[in-house]
Amino acid sequence: MPHQAQQHTQQRSQMRPQASQGQGKPVLEFFHQSGGKVKKLTLTVSERGGVLVRLSEKEGDAVKSIVFSLNRTELITLSREVEFYLMGVVKPTPSNGGGMASVVEFFHYNSDNGQFKKLSVDIFKDGGLALVLRQGEKGKPSDAIVFSLSRGEAIHLIEELRLLFYKGV
């Protein structure tokens, strides 16, 4: 699998005791390192309810981060759609733009300032999964971070999302 060859180091830790600024405790973190680039996926319970998905990317001194807030409906939808894909129950939707096919997509748009955020779970040609977070402003190029998930990481993510849903976040 070509996308997995880029993932030289994977580390995982759960339930960190410290809270981030204005956010609840991280529930799940995945790290990937490839060459000089480090990517991190963090799943955090929001103090307002729901779950925050944060993708961060660091290359040298440059750090980029995008956060997407999931409500309870989006939380369980994300979990179930990824699970159904992994089980082979559903096939991904082909992309109109010739990019990767998507399992599920969420789009948030603020009409006051024209800013948007999009979370999608896309499929590589070899069947691997990627979380893709995009943010931007209407009419301008968007910023994106792609985080590849191994099958084990995807399963772990599904289970964490399901647990959070049943806890009632």
N, C-alpha and C positions, 0 to 999 in steps of 0.2 A: 504494500500500500504506500504510494508515494507520499501522501500527507503525513503518515506516521513516521516516516524516515526523518522528518524534520524535528520530531519530538525526542530530543536526546535525554532530557531529564524530566521526570514527572514525580512530583511530591504531592502528598495530600494530607491535610489535617482538618479535624472537625472541632467544632465548638470551642472557639477561642474565647477566653474570659473577658478581654477588654472590648469596649464598645468604640466604634468609630465616631467621628464628629457627626452629631445629629442623626445617627443611625443606631439600630440595635446591634446585637452580637452577630458576628459572622457565623454562619451555620456550616458552610462548606467552602473550601478553597482548593483550586487546582493550579499548579504552576507548570509551565513548559519553558524550556530553555533550548534555543537553537542558535548556535554561533554566538553573537553578541546581543541577541534579542531575548528578552524575558517577557512572557505573557502570563497573565494571572486572571482566573475566573473566581469571583467571590459572590456567594449567595448570602444575603443578609436579611434578617427580619426587620422591617421598617417599624419605627416607633408609632407611625400613623396607621399601621395595619398593612398587610400585603408583604411582598418580598421585593428586594432590590437585587437586580443582576448587574454586576459591575465587571466590565472587561477592561483590563489595563495592559499597556504595552510599554516596555522600557527598552530603549536602544541607546547605549552610551548615557548621556545626561538627559536625553529627551524622554519625557514621560507623557503618555496619552492615556486618557481614561474616559469611558462612556458608561453611564448608569441608566438602566431601564427599570421602571417600576411596574410590577405585575400585581393586579388585583386578584382576589380569590378565584374568579372565573378563569382568568388568564393563567393562573398558577396551575390549576388542575387540567386545563386544556393543554398546556405545554407538556405536562407530565404524560397525559394519556396519548397525545399524538406521537410523541417520541417513542413511547412504549409500543404503540401499534405499529410504527415503522420497524422497530427492532424485531418484533414478533412476525413481521411479514404480512400483517393484516391489511395495511394500506400502502399504496405506492405514492411517492412524492409527486407534487404538482410540477410539471415542467415550467421553466422560467420563460417569460415572453422575450426577455432581452438576450437570450442565448447563454445566460450564466448557469449556475448550478440550480438543480431542482430543489424546491422547498417542501419540507414536511409541514411546517406551520409558520405563520407570520403574524406579528402584532405591530400595529402602527398607531402612534400617538401624535396628534397634531395640535398645536396651540395656534388658533386663528388670530389671537391678539398680536402675536409677534411673528407669525409665519414659520416658527421653528417646529421641527418634527424629530421623532425618534422612531426607529424601526428595529425590532428584534425578529430574526428569522433563524430557523434551524434548516440549514441547507445540506445537500447530499453531494459528496464528491463523486466523480465518475466511478471510483472503485467501491462505492457504497459507504464510505466513511462519513461521519457527521461533523458539522461545524456550526457553532453558535456565531451569528454575525450580528453585531450591533452597529447601526448607522445613526448619525445625527447630522442635522444641518438646517438650512433655512431655505424656504421655497425660492427656486430660481437660482440657487448657488450650489456649487459642488459640495457633496456631503463628505463627512469624515467617517471612517469605518474601522472596526477591529474585528478580525476573524480569529476564533479560538477553536481549534480542532479537538474533537472528543474521541477518545478510544471507546470501544464498546463497553468496557468496564466502567469508565467514567460516566458514560451516558446512562447506564443502569443505575449507578450510584446517584446521579443527579435526579433521575426519575423518582427514586425512593425518598430522597430528601424532600423533593417538592410534594410528594404524596403525604409524607409525615407532617409537613407544615400545613397543608390543606386540612388534614384531620385534626390538627391542634387548634385550628380556627384562627390563623393569623390573618 
